């Protein structure tokens, strides 16, 4: 569930090689996912800065407030700790970091996500340093290592099990003639199931803000792609959607299916089969050398040719890693060429106002041999019908 310590020295060397090529003396990262990527330290972000600092020469540093010191040590953070007492403090955290360095860098990079206010604070604490925006770590995060892929693969197994458990709960209610669950009840059940499975089967669980969970909605509610679960009950004859995911070792996957409660109508069958074909075509397009925009076009053109373009609401997919949504974007306007080691969602959908939404999502690994689905819950129409 946690990357081995040997993962980080090799990563740090790749960062340093990129620093050298970019003419930078150091790199400072304050995004919590970048910090976790570089050091293995996961934390709940707030106003107190937590920063990973990678110099061209010398040890990687992890700047933390004193209240996070023991937690960073417990997680065996792959960096030397620099601790400041409190925020904002009489001496700023940035000044504490600067004072811990043997010399200030002449030219240093920060992530594109670093706020304008923090960049200004860095300028005040590092006089004489020229700060520039650098996406070195963002670029490295695009392609997962074998160690990371193993974590994504285990997360996919658990996410698929959550889907199966959600379908089982609804099928049991149908078979027993009991009240169907509400969206919130079903979401809570699969979330608890996934977390219990994770803790039962692993000794060291890396806790992140959303360990297991997702979105659950039925009928017309499912026509709103990111609607939060509410108190409405699932209803016979209507579709419902389980949009689930989890993180193992901080690495996410998503596994999503639309289910039908009862024998599908002609209309329901049409919508579902078009989305299923689009997802198949789009997934097959996720190959090395393919531009993200081209894969997206191939996928969504299936829906357009079926005459359902008015029901499109979003792109084919997005990158997945330490975040649920991260680059690259499988969308118009992203010319990134896919490469082995990228992990992506393939999740086309159609959303019919007043009726329902239909979406199928798998987490897909790009390999030299083509796309490999990490999630594998069945997608055929017969597999997603409950109570027919």
Secondary structure, DSSP 8 states (H G I E B T S, - for coil): ----THHHHHHHHHHHHHHHHHT-SEEEE-SHHHHHHHH-------SS--EEEEESSS--EEEEEGGGHHHHHHTT-SSEEEEESSSS-SS-HHHHHHHTSSS--SEEEE-TTS-HHHHHHHHHHSTT-EEEE--HHHHHHHS--HHHHHHHHHHHHHHHHHHHHHHHHHHHHHHHT----BHHHHHHHHHHHHHHHHHHH-SS----TTSEEEEEEEGGGGGSTT----S-B--TTSEEEEEEEEEETTEEEEEEEEEEESS--HHHHHHHHHHHHHHHHHHHT--TT-BHHHHHHHHHHHHHHTT-GGG--S-SEEE-SSSSSEEEEESTT---B--TT-EEEE--EEEETTTEEEE-BEEEEEETTEEEES-----SGGGSEE--
